[in-house]
Amino acid sequence: MVKSWRFDEFSTFAKITYKEIGQFLGADLFRDMNILRALPTTFDENEWDRRSGFSENLPFFSKEVDLGNYRDKIPDIAYGEITGSAKVDLPLLIQTFRAYLIRNDLILDEKFSFGNLAFNSESTTYNGNDFDKIIFCEGFHASYNPFFNYLPFSFSKGELLLVRIKGLNVDKMLKNKIYIVPVKEDIYWVGSTNSFDYQGIDPTLSQKESLTNTLSNIIKLPFEILSHQAGIRPTVVDKRPLLGLHPKYKNLAIFNGLGTKGSSLGPFFAQQMAGFLLNVSELDPTVDIERFYQKLSD
């Protein structure tokens, strides 16, 4: 019930950006979508009522709650409704943007080899080609990057289910311990878990059972599990992104550490990073990796 860091600024910028990218790619990427928030205890209800009076929350805490087609299909408890939220179709964004890059011969589909890098005073050479800048956007694979693996990542693993729930037919997200997010007709994204102590990147039976049991308790309709997926979030110890240049090799840069909020943080800081690389703007000190240079020298 607390707005995240610089939410108003980031969310406004993200909505504009995703709509522009969608128009450019001819893809429907962005959809405004409210969230029904379960309030299972008296404390939760009182806290919702208290925070709904805060001036900064007024645009986001709906005065009226409309359960819509969720009615009679979820537990009979109190709910609040959050407005100003949205869903971004990231798989479709990746698919359509990748197709654009392929059509325009702008992508090399190959594994990057650090051994093929060479440095000189003006540029960095990779496989014999000179580059002014090489920007690493690797997510959790940054832990294997010999130039940036000193940064204090604190990776967390998340697992989710893709399920079919016939007859639910809702156009709002539901948050009750986990999220239920509409994807398309009868198909929903359910999750996710969050673990800093994990073994391997593959989905696990224990988390599948946990998600299945939780979903069974918050939805009264039968469901079919279509897939079980897992991913590693590139979270950082101070919960701020990691942008900037390598302290020694100024032709190498990193754009990473967006953690659990990549959808909202990504557009704003991608523009800031572009401006920084083009020498027209500075990086926000709270995200600049210079804040960790001392650790590297130690």
Buried (B, 14 or more C-beta within 10 A) or exposed (E): BEBEEBBEEBBEBBBEBBEEBBEEBEBEBBEEBBBBBBBBEEEBBEBBEEBBEEEEBEEBBBEEBEBEEBEEBBEEEBBBBBEBBBBBBEEBBEEBBEEBEEEEEEEEEEEBEEEEBEEEEEBBBBEEEEEEEBBBBBBBBBBEBEBBEBBEBBBBBBBBBBBBBEEBEBEBBBBBEBBBBBBEEBBBBBBBBEBEEBEEEEBBEEBBEBBBEBBEEBBEEEBEBEEBBBBBBBBBEBEBBBBBBBBEEEBBBBBBBBBBBBBBBBBBBBEBBEEBBEEEEEBBEEBBBEBBBEEEEE
